[in-house]
Amino acid sequence: MGKVIKKIIVWVVILLGITQVVAGEPPVKAVGVVLILAMIFWDNAGRLKKKND
C-alpha cells in the first residue's frame, strides 16, 4: 500500500512542478525543476535500494 501512495505523491509533485515551470516566474521555474528532479531521484533511489537487498 505504501508503494501506491508514494507513486501518487511522486506524480502529483511532478505535475505540480511541470505547471510551475510552464506558468511560473523564473525563481518559481527553478523550484519546479528541483521538485521534478527530487521526485525522480526519490523514485529511483527506492528502486535501487530494492535491487541491492
DSSP file (Angstrom, degrees, kcal/mol; ACC not computed):
  #  RESIDUE AA STRUCTURE BP1 BP2  ACC     N-H-->O    O-->H-N    N-H-->O    O-->H-N    TCO  KAPPA ALPHA  PHI   PSI    X-CA   Y-CA   Z-CA
    1    1 A M     >        0   0    0      0, 0.0     4,-1.9     0, 0.0     3,-0.2   0.000 360.0 360.0 360.0 -40.3    0.0    0.0    0.0
    2    2 A G  H  >  +     0   0    0      1,-0.2     4,-2.5     2,-0.2     5,-0.2   0.860 360.0  57.6 -58.6 -35.3    2.8    2.4    0.8
    3    3 A K  H  > S+     0   0    0      2,-0.2     4,-2.5     1,-0.2    -1,-0.2   0.907 105.3  49.6 -62.8 -41.8    4.2    2.0   -2.7
    4    4 A V  H  > S+     0   0    0     -3,-0.2     4,-2.4     2,-0.2    -1,-0.2   0.928 111.5  48.3 -63.6 -45.0    0.9    3.2   -4.3
    5    5 A I  H  X S+     0   0    0     -4,-1.9     4,-2.6     1,-0.2    -1,-0.2   0.917 111.1  51.1 -61.1 -43.9    0.8    6.2   -2.0
    6    6 A K  H  X S+     0   0    0     -4,-2.5     4,-2.9     1,-0.2    -1,-0.2   0.925 109.3  50.6 -60.0 -44.8    4.4    7.0   -2.8
    7    7 A K  H  X S+     0   0    0     -4,-2.5     4,-2.7     1,-0.2     5,-0.2   0.917 110.3  49.8 -58.7 -44.1    3.7    6.8   -6.6
    8    8 A I  H  X S+     0   0    0     -4,-2.4     4,-2.7     2,-0.2     5,-0.2   0.930 111.9  47.8 -61.1 -45.4    0.7    9.1   -6.2
    9    9 A I  H  X S+     0   0    0     -4,-2.6     4,-2.7     1,-0.2     5,-0.3   0.936 111.5  51.1 -60.3 -46.4    2.8   11.6   -4.3
   10   10 A V  H  X S+     0   0    0     -4,-2.9     4,-2.5     1,-0.2    -2,-0.2   0.938 113.8  43.6 -56.8 -48.8    5.6   11.4   -6.9
   11   11 A W  H  X S+     0   0    0     -4,-2.7     4,-2.6     2,-0.2    -1,-0.2   0.890 113.0  51.1 -68.4 -38.6    3.2   12.0   -9.8
   12   12 A V  H  X S+     0   0    0     -4,-2.7     4,-2.5    -5,-0.2    -1,-0.2   0.935 113.3  45.4 -62.3 -44.8    1.3   14.8   -8.1
   13   13 A V  H  X S+     0   0    0     -4,-2.7     4,-2.9    -5,-0.2    -2,-0.2   0.902 112.3  51.0 -67.2 -39.7    4.5   16.7   -7.3
   14   14 A I  H  X S+     0   0    0     -4,-2.5     4,-2.6    -5,-0.3    -1,-0.2   0.932 111.7  47.6 -62.0 -44.0    5.9   16.1  -10.8
   15   15 A L  H  X S+     0   0    0     -4,-2.6     4,-2.3     2,-0.2    -2,-0.2   0.912 112.6  49.0 -64.1 -41.2    2.7   17.5  -12.3
   16   16 A L  H  X S+     0   0    0     -4,-2.5     4,-2.3     2,-0.2    -2,-0.2   0.929 110.8  51.2 -60.4 -44.4    2.8   20.5   -9.9
   17   17 A G  H  X S+     0   0    0     -4,-2.9     4,-2.5     1,-0.2    -2,-0.2   0.916 108.9  50.6 -58.7 -44.1    6.5   21.0  -10.8
   18   18 A I  H  X S+     0   0    0     -4,-2.6     4,-2.6     1,-0.2    -1,-0.2   0.917 109.7  49.8 -62.2 -43.4    5.6   21.0  -14.5
   19   19 A T  H  X S+     0   0    0     -4,-2.3     4,-2.8     1,-0.2     5,-0.3   0.885 110.8  50.8 -64.6 -36.0    2.8   23.6  -14.1
   20   20 A Q  H  X S+     0   0    0     -4,-2.3     4,-2.6     2,-0.2    -2,-0.2   0.922 111.2  48.0 -64.2 -42.7    5.3   25.8  -12.1
   21   21 A V  H  < S+     0   0    0     -4,-2.5    -2,-0.2     1,-0.2    -1,-0.2   0.905 117.5  41.9 -64.1 -41.1    7.8   25.5  -14.9
   22   22 A V  H  < S+     0   0    0     -4,-2.6    -2,-0.2    -5,-0.2    -1,-0.2   0.922 130.5  22.8 -72.4 -43.9    5.2   26.3  -17.6
   23   23 A A  H  < S+     0   0    0     -4,-2.8    -3,-0.2    -5,-0.2    -2,-0.2   0.636 103.0  97.1-100.9 -15.9    3.4   29.1  -15.8
   24   24 A G  S  < S-     0   0    0     -4,-2.6    -4,-0.0    -5,-0.3     0, 0.0  -0.195  72.8-106.1 -86.0 165.9    5.8   30.5  -13.2
   25   25 A E     >  -     0   0    0      1,-0.1     4,-2.6     4,-0.0     3,-0.5  -0.335  54.2 -88.8 -69.4 164.1    8.3   33.3  -13.0
   26   26 A P  H  > S+     0   0    0      0, 0.0     4,-2.0     0, 0.0     5,-0.2   0.871 128.3  48.4 -50.1 -46.2   12.0   32.3  -13.2
   27   27 A P  H  > S+     0   0    0      0, 0.0     4,-1.6     0, 0.0     5,-0.1   0.894 113.5  48.6 -63.5 -34.6   12.5   31.7   -9.5
   28   28 A V  H  > S+     0   0    0     -3,-0.5     4,-2.5     2,-0.2     5,-0.2   0.884 106.6  56.7 -69.7 -38.5    9.3   29.5   -9.5
   29   29 A K  H  X S+     0   0    0     -4,-2.6     4,-2.5     1,-0.2    -1,-0.2   0.919 105.1  52.1 -55.5 -44.6   10.5   27.7  -12.6
   30   30 A A  H  X S+     0   0    0     -4,-2.0     4,-2.4     1,-0.2    -1,-0.2   0.910 108.9  49.5 -60.7 -42.8   13.7   26.7  -10.7
   31   31 A V  H  X S+     0   0    0     -4,-1.6     4,-2.6     1,-0.2    -1,-0.2   0.914 109.9  51.9 -61.8 -43.0   11.7   25.4   -7.8
   32   32 A G  H  X S+     0   0    0     -4,-2.5     4,-2.3     2,-0.2    -2,-0.2   0.914 110.2  47.7 -59.8 -44.5    9.5   23.3  -10.2
   33   33 A V  H  X S+     0   0    0     -4,-2.5     4,-2.6     1,-0.2     5,-0.2   0.922 111.8  50.2 -63.5 -43.6   12.6   21.8  -11.8
   34   34 A V  H  X S+     0   0    0     -4,-2.4     4,-2.8     1,-0.2    -2,-0.2   0.912 110.3  50.5 -61.0 -43.2   14.1   21.0   -8.4
   35   35 A L  H  X S+     0   0    0     -4,-2.6     4,-2.3     2,-0.2    -1,-0.2   0.924 111.3  47.9 -60.5 -45.1   10.8   19.3   -7.4
   36   36 A I  H  X S+     0   0    0     -4,-2.3     4,-2.4     1,-0.2    -2,-0.2   0.945 114.6  45.3 -62.2 -48.2   10.7   17.2  -10.5
   37   37 A L  H  X S+     0   0    0     -4,-2.6     4,-2.7     1,-0.2    -1,-0.2   0.901 111.8  52.7 -63.3 -40.5   14.3   16.1  -10.2
   38   38 A A  H  X S+     0   0    0     -4,-2.8     4,-2.7    -5,-0.2    -1,-0.2   0.910 111.0  46.7 -61.8 -41.9   13.9   15.4   -6.5
   39   39 A M  H  X S+     0   0    0     -4,-2.3     4,-2.7     2,-0.2    -1,-0.2   0.906 112.5  48.9 -68.7 -40.9   10.9   13.1   -7.1
   40   40 A I  H  X S+     0   0    0     -4,-2.4     4,-2.5     2,-0.2     5,-0.2   0.927 114.3  46.6 -62.5 -43.4   12.6   11.3  -10.0
   41   41 A F  H  X S+     0   0    0     -4,-2.7     4,-2.9     2,-0.2    -2,-0.2   0.924 112.5  49.4 -63.9 -44.5   15.6   10.7   -7.7
   42   42 A W  H  X S+     0   0    0     -4,-2.7     4,-1.8     2,-0.2    -2,-0.2   0.917 112.5  48.3 -60.8 -44.7   13.4    9.6   -4.8
   43   43 A D  H  X S+     0   0    0     -4,-2.7     4,-1.3     1,-0.2    -1,-0.2   0.929 115.7  43.3 -61.9 -46.8   11.5    7.2   -7.0
   44   44 A N  H  X S+     0   0    0     -4,-2.5     4,-2.6     1,-0.2    -2,-0.2   0.850 108.1  58.9 -69.9 -34.6   14.8    5.7   -8.5
   45   45 A A  H  X S+     0   0    0     -4,-2.9     4,-2.3     1,-0.2    -1,-0.2   0.899 104.5  51.9 -61.5 -40.1   16.5    5.6   -5.1
   46   46 A G  H  X S+     0   0    0     -4,-1.8     4,-1.7     1,-0.2    -1,-0.2   0.895 110.7  47.9 -61.9 -40.5   13.7    3.3   -3.8
   47   47 A R  H  X S+     0   0    0     -4,-1.3     4,-1.8     2,-0.2    -2,-0.2   0.909 111.1  49.9 -67.0 -42.7   14.2    1.0   -6.8
   48   48 A L  H  X S+     0   0    0     -4,-2.6     4,-1.8     1,-0.2    -2,-0.2   0.899 107.7  54.4 -64.0 -40.1   18.0    0.9   -6.4
   49   49 A K  H  X S+     0   0    0     -4,-2.3     4,-1.1     1,-0.2    -1,-0.2   0.909 106.4  51.8 -60.4 -42.0   17.6    0.0   -2.7
   50   50 A K  H  < S+     0   0    0     -4,-1.7     3,-0.5     1,-0.2    -1,-0.2   0.900 107.7  52.2 -61.8 -41.1   15.4   -2.9   -3.6
   51   51 A K  H  < S+     0   0    0     -4,-1.8    -1,-0.2     1,-0.2    -2,-0.2   0.879 108.5  50.9 -62.5 -37.7   17.9   -4.3   -6.1
   52   52 A N  H  <        0   0    0     -4,-1.8    -1,-0.2     1,-0.2    -2,-0.2   0.706 360.0 360.0 -76.2 -19.4   20.7   -4.2   -3.5
   53   53 A D     <        0   0    0     -4,-1.1    -1,-0.2    -3,-0.5    -2,-0.1   0.510 360.0 360.0 -66.2 360.0   18.8   -6.0   -0.8
